[in-house]
Amino acid sequence: MVNSFTGSHRTATGADILSDSEKNRLLKKKLLVLLGAGSSVGQDFPSTSELDKEVAGWAAEWSTRKPPDPIDSMDQRTRTNFYDRLWANRLDYCAGLTEEQRSIVARRTRPNYERVLGDLHALMNGVLPKPFGDPILKWIPRADVFRQVGIAPETDQLDQHGSNKVFHAVRGQLQALSDRLAERIRGRSNLFDLELSNGHGTAAFAPYRELMGGLAREFDIGVYNLNYDSVALHALPDSFVGFDRRSGDFQAAEVLSRKDWGFLYHLHGSIHHWIKDGSHTMEDDNFGPKIIWQDDLSLQGEDWQDSLYLTTQSDEKRVLLTSLIAGGWKLDQLQEEPFLTLYSCLPRHAHEANAILIGGYGFGDSHINSILRNALRAKANRGKRPPVLVLDFNPGRQPFAHRVDAWSLALRTALRVPTQSFRIPAQRSERHYTRLPAKLPPRAFERSNRAPVAIWNGGFTAASKELAKIVAWLDGDESAL
C-alpha cells in the first residue's frame, strides 16, 4: 500500500480492514446519556413521590410486625418506627421557614425516601456505644424526636446490651425497607416485561424506544442509568452492561479498559442484580459476598438476596450491602463492586462526550453533579463545551428563568449556566427575564443564551416527536432549538 504523501509503501493497519459498521461507528459523535427516575414514569414505574408514600407504609408495617411484649423492657425501643421519626425530624428542621427559604434549602433538607434511608444509616451508627460508635453521629439519637424513646447510647436509660439491641433493630428496619424497595421495582419490571410480551405495553413504550433507538442510530451512545428498572435495557437490548450476562460475573477489567461505547451501566444498581454469598475465609480469593447479574428475572428464588452483610467504609462506619443503592450515603455504598468501577468510568466518559442528554433527572445526586460540573468546566476552558439537552416534564409551564426551586438551582450549578439566561425561540431577543410571559407554550424548548444548554419541558417520552430537532441540537446545530 503506497503512502500518497511520501510515496513509500506501508502495511495494512487495523483501520484499513474495519467493517463498514465499525467505520460508521468511529465517525459518530459520542453521546453521554444520564437517565433519572422521571424517564421511566411514563412506563408506570413509581415516581419518587409515590415511593415516599409506599416506603412510609412499609416502615409502619415493620414497626407492628410483632405483638407488644410487656415483659421485655426493650420492646418499645426496638419496635420504634425509626424511619417515621427521622422523617419527622427533617420536617421539624424546616418549621418556621418562609416558603422562599424552604424552596432554597429543600434540595438538602426536604424529606424523601432516599434521604431518610440515608438517615437510617446515620442512626444505625449513632446508637452504637463506645468504642464502636461515632463521636458525631452519637448525637442523632439524642434528637428531640427520639428523646422519649430513650435510645441514646451511654445513658442511664440504656446499657451496652440495650444499645446493641437498638442497633440491630435500626439495621433490621433499614434492611427490610431496602428489600421491599427492590421487590417493588423488580415486581413492576416483571409486569412490564409481561406487558411487552403480550402487546399491552407496547403503545406506551413505543415513544421511549423510538427516542432511545433514534439517538443510538445517530450517535455512539453510552448510558448511565440511575434507575433500577429494565426500561432502558429493553430499548437498547444489545448494550454492554458490564457483566457477562450468561455467567453473571462482573467484568471489571473490561469495563475499565473498554474504549468502545455502546454501554448501559446501572450506576445505582439494577433489578437484575442479586447478592451471592462467597467464602467466609478471608484468605480465599472468593472471600465475601458479590453482586452478580441474573438476566432471567423469572428465576428469582429463595436464595435471591437484595441485602446482606454490613460492610465498613469511611471511618469504619457500618454500611449495609444492597443490590440497589438508595439513600444519603451513596458515596459509601458506591465503594463496593460493581458500583465503584462503574462510577470511576463516568468522569472519563463525561470528558470524552461530544454531547450530553439528561432525561428525568432531579439533579439530587452530588456525586453525579460534580462530575458534570467539572467536565463542563474543563471542556469549556479548551473551547469545546458540548451541547447539553435536559428532558424534563414541567406541568406548570413556568419559564426556567422565573424558577427558584431545588431542581432549577441544582441544574444551574451542575451545568454551569445562569438560570435567567433561558428563552424560548420566540423570546430570544427579550433582554430581561422579568418581561417574559408567566407561562411557556406547550411542548416548549428553552435555550440558554450564555451556554449550549437547552431544556425540553414536555416530558421524556413526548420528546420522541421532536427527535430530529434533538439530534440536530446534540450534533452541534445551535439553530435547531
Secondary structure as UniProt FT lines:
FT   TURN            4..6
FT   HELIX           14..17
FT   HELIX           20..27
FT   STRAND          30..35
FT   HELIX           37..39
FT   HELIX           41..43
FT   HELIX           48..63
FT   TURN            73..74
FT   HELIX           75..78
FT   HELIX           82..93
FT   TURN            94..96
FT   HELIX           99..109
FT   HELIX           113..126
FT   TURN            130..132
FT   TURN            135..136
FT   HELIX           137..142
FT   HELIX           144..147
FT   TURN            148..150
FT   TURN            156..157
FT   HELIX           160..197
FT   TURN            198..201
FT   HELIX           202..218
FT   STRAND          220..225
FT   HELIX           231..235
FT   TURN            237..238
FT   TURN            245..247
FT   HELIX           252..257
FT   STRAND          263..266
FT   TURN            267..268
FT   TURN            271..272
FT   STRAND          273..276
FT   TURN            282..283
FT   TURN            285..286
FT   STRAND          290..293
FT   HELIX           297..299
FT   TURN            302..303
FT   STRAND          307..312
FT   HELIX           314..316
FT   STRAND          318..322
FT   TURN            328..329
FT   HELIX           330..333
FT   TURN            334..335
FT   TURN            337..338
FT   HELIX           339..352
FT   STRAND          355..359
FT   HELIX           366..381
FT   TURN            382..383
FT   STRAND          388..391
FT   TURN            395..396
FT   HELIX           400..402
FT   HELIX           406..415
FT   HELIX           419..421
FT   STRAND          422..423
FT   HELIX           425..427
FT   TURN            428..429
FT   HELIX           433..435
FT   STRAND          445..448
FT   STRAND          453..456
FT   HELIX           461..466
FT   HELIX           467..474
FT   TURN            475..476
FT   TURN            478..479
//
